[in-house]
Amino acid sequence: MPFGFDEFRVKEPTIAFRVLMDRYNIQMREAQKIIDKGRLISNEQSVKAKNAIILGDIKVLRFIPKSRGLKPIFSTKDFMIFDKPSGVLVHPNKVLTPYSLLDEIRTFGNEYSNGVHRIDQETSGLVLASLHRDAEIKLKGMFEKKEIQKRYLAWVRGKTKESFSVDATIKVRDNYDTSKHKVEISSDGKKAFTEFKRVEYSKEHNASLLLVTPHTGRTHQIRIHLFHVKHPILGDPLYGTSFDIATAYLEERLSIEDRIKYTGATRLMLHANELDFTLNGNRFLLKSKVDFTNVKDMLTKADEQKFYC
């Protein structure tokens, strides 16, 4: 488990947030976050208020990284780049999450290192991580301002046009009774624009490999835009499958055999392939070391495809 207790004693009555700030060299807002999440224990009682006075035996639940050997593929004094495998979370989504990319980020960086953006658990490819707080603030701001260009590769159903784009607004769904899609194309959604260029077509698999450039950063943007033009990403268990198949996937009872049968692959065939940005006057064009053109053995052959839709 990547979380564990840091145990120590406070010998003089001290305000809770001050104990945390001094011990971990953090700011008040970070100390408050620890308290808000119930991770500060004083004499076996959870501390509820940041200005509580604590004394005696103290426990603080802290993230303790445990590496599985995934090293950064590039680093500077400000950031690292990881080539994340499919199936790995960028950040733990709960205390009991056994492993995430944050384990490697903190192992090869330090306790202040963080991923500055996210890609879906099943999406593979490049993740940018900061090495200190100033870099984290700067890089997150650059993502928000669209100053970091991301490019993906995606294997999709069918033969697409050589190049095309989708300019369709996206809305987060608030009801999942009839569809398990997290987002939908809607006139009252937020602007979303994606460009696509066909890199390769495999007749054997009736699948196209696309270079994808999203110009906005909406939730599931690439997935819903490709579903919208009837070329869903292979392996996608939500966009392009039936309600029952999507439900089975979300409830973790979809078999590998059925996933292959109804989606065309065992995983979402989307790969974060490039990051392009300028930081402190230096241009960085970073590319994944994974050859995503050479993964056809993961795809269902055309004569074996039994897609639902």
N, C-alpha and C positions, 0 to 999 in steps of 0.2 A: 504494500500500500504506500503511495507517495506522500501521504500525510502522517505526521507523528508528533508527539508532544515534546516540546522543549520545557524541561522542568527546572525550577530554581526557587530561591527564597528571597523575599523582600523583607529586610530587617527593620525598616522604619516605615510608618504609615505614609503612603505615597499615592497620588492621584493615578488612576489606572492608565490613562492615555500617556502620562509622562513616563511610566514604567516601560511601556511599549516603545515609545519614541527613543528613550535612552538606550534600551537594550538592543534594538534593531536598527538604530540610526534612520528612522523613518519620520515622515511628516505626520501632523495630527490627523489629517484625513485618512491616512493609511492605518493609523492606530484605531481610529473610529471604525473602519471597515472590519478590522479583526474583532472588535467588540460587538459590532452589529451582527456578525455571522456567528456569534456565540462561541468563539474560539479562545476566549480568555477565561480561565478557571482559577478562582481563588479559594483555597481551602475546600476544594471539591464542589464549589458552587459557581455556576456561570455568572459572570459579571455582565450586568445589563446596561450600565451607564458609564460613559467615558470619564465622567468626573467622580466616579466612585472611589473611595479610599480603600486601598488593598494592603494587606500585610500577611506575611507568613508564606505557606507553600503555594506556589504559582505554577500553573501549566498553561502553555500556549500551543494550540494546534497549528503546526507549520508545515508547509510544503517541503518535503525532503526528496530531491530528485534521485531517481534510480535509472541510470543509463542502460540502454540495450545496444549501445555501440554505434548509433546513427550519428555520424560526425557532420559538421557543417561542410559544405562544398566550397565556401568562400567566406572570408571574413576581413574586416577592417577594425580600426579602433572603435568604431561606432556601431557596427552591425554585423550580423552573420546571416548566411543564406543556407537553408536546409532543403534537401530534396525529399519531401515527405512521401512515404509509401501510402497507398490506398488503405483505408481501414484504421488509420491512426488519427485521433482527435488532435487538434492544435492545442487546446486547453482542456484540462479535466472538467467534466460537467457535473461532477459530484465528488465528495470526499473519497468514496470507495473506487473511483476510476483507477484501474491498476496501472495504466501507462498512458502518456500523451506526449506530444512533441515538447511540451514544457519541461519534461524530464531531461531531454537532451539540451534544450536551450539553457536551462539552469546549470547543467553539468559542464557544458563547454563555455558558458558565460559566467554569470554570477547570480546572486540572489535578487539582483535588480534587473536582470535580463528578462525580456518579454517578447512574445510574438506581437507584431504591430498590426496584423490583419489576420483574417481567418479564411480558410477554404474548407469546404465540406469534408466530413470524415472520410467519405469514399473517394473524393477527388485527390489525386496524387499531384506531386510537383512542388514548385518553389514556394517557400514561406520565408518572409523577411522577419528577423528578430533583432531588437535593439540590445545594445550592450550596457547602456546606462540611461538614466532618467531623461537627460537632455535630448538624447537621440530618440528615445521613445516618443516624447512630445513632438519633436520635429517630424519624425517619419509618419506618425499617425495624422498629423496635420497635413502632410503632403498627400496622403491617401484621401483625406476628406476634400482637399482642393483639386483632386484628380491630376496631381503632378507626378504620379507614378503610374506608368502605363503597364497593364497586364495583358498578356497574350496566352491563349490556351490552345490545346489540340483536343479534338473530340472525334471519336468514331460514332457515326450516326447511321440510322437506317436509310437504305436506298441511295440512289444516285442523285446528288444535288446539282444545282446550277454551278458553273465554275466560280462565280462570285455573286453574292447577294447580301442584303442587309435587312434587318427587322427594326422598325421604329414603331413600337407598340407599348402603350402605357401599362404598368403593372400595379396590381393592387394585392395587398396581403388579405387572404380570405379570413373571415371570422366565423365560418360555419363549415364543418366537415361532414355533414350528414349525407351529402350526395357525392362528394369528391374529397379525396385525400390530398389534393394539390395544396401546397402551402400558399401559393400565389396564383393569380389568374390575370389574363388580359382583360382590362376594364377601362372604359372611357373616363372613369373618375379615379384612375390610378395615377402613379407617378411616372414621369417621362423615363423611357428606357430605350437605348439605341445600341445595337450590336452589329458588327460587320463580320462576314464570313467569306472565306476563300477556300475552295476545294484544293487540297494538296494531292490527293490520291483517291482512286476508286478501285475497290476490290470486287470484281464480278463474282469471285468464288464465295464471298460473304455478303454480296449485295449491300455493301457498306462504303460510306465515304469518310475520308479523314479530312477534317476541316481545321483551318487556322482561324481562331476566333479572337476578335478584338472587341471587348465590351467597353463602351465609352461612358457608361454609367455603372453604378454599383448596386443594383437592386437585388434583393433576396431571390435566389434561384433564377436570375435573369437569363443566363445562357440556356438553362434547362427548359424554361417556359417558352422562350423565343423559338427554340428548335422544335418543340412540341407544336407550337402555333403554326409553323410552316410544314408540319407533317413529316419531319425528319428527327424524331426524338433520339436522344443519346442512347446508344446501346448499353444495356445493363441498368437503365434507369427504372427503378421499381415503382415510381410515383407518377411520372409523366409519360403516358403511353401504355399504361396497363389498365386493367379493370379495377373497379372499386374493391372487389374481393382480394385481388392480388396485392394491391397497395396496402390494404388493411392487414393482410397476413404478414407483409414485410414489416410494417410498423409494430406489430405485435410479436415480432421475432419468431414467427412460425412458418415462414416461407422457406421451403426446402431449396437447396442448391439446384436440384434438377428442375424444379418449377421456375426458379428465377432464370435459368438458362433458357428454358422453353418459352417463357413469356416476355423476356427482355433481350435475349440474344447474347448475354455475357454474365459472368459471375459477380461483376463489380460495375460501378458507374465508370464508363469509358471517357472520362474527362480528366485532362492533365494540365496543370498550370506550368506552362513551358518557358515563359520569359517575363522578366521584370526590367523595365527601362526607366531610369530616373537620373536626375542630377542632384548631388548632395555636396554642399560646401565647395562648389565650383568644379566638382569632378563628375563626369558622365559614367554611369554604370549601365551596361547592357548585359544582364545575367541570364544565362540559359541553363535549363535542366540538362543533366547528363544522361537522362533516360531517353532511349530511342523509341518514342511512342509510335513510330511508323512500323516497328517490328514487334507488334504484340498481337498479330492476327490469330495466333493460336488460342487467344482468349475469347475469340468471337465465334458465334454459331455460323456454320456454313449455310449458304442460301437454300440448299435442298433439305436442310434440317430445321428451318425456321418455322415456328408455329406461333407467331406473335398474335396477341389478342386483338390488337388494332394497329 
